[in-house]
Amino acid sequence: MIQDEHTTWARIEELGGTIWFLEHEMADGRLDSSPEIISKLSEMRDEINAAVSDACDRFHIIHPRDYPERGSNGELPPAPDGYEYYWDWYNRMKYGDKEEEK
């Protein structure tokens, strides 16, 4: 099934939140780190990595592993025309396009 951009982002967000929650619960001792939980976390990490890679390929997003070096000011150079850095895309999907409000 081919997912649209928002559905893909929502799945990445859902997986990330679930992973964070389970790891937090284990770290605080509220959840045993059973082999089943560890296995499920591994599966979710694999799925989120695949979803991010898929989103990067389909929606012209630059994966964080492919980011260029930051300039002397600590900033990334502008993304090439038609491309967007992953975290810019992620935040745009989460919070909306703030540029449109100007």
Secondary structure, DSSP 8 states (H G I E B T S, - for coil): ----HHHHHHHHHHHHHHHHHHHHHHHTTSS---HHHHHHHHHHHHHHHHHHHHHHHHHTEE-GGG-----TTS------TT-EEHHHHHHHHHH--GGGG-
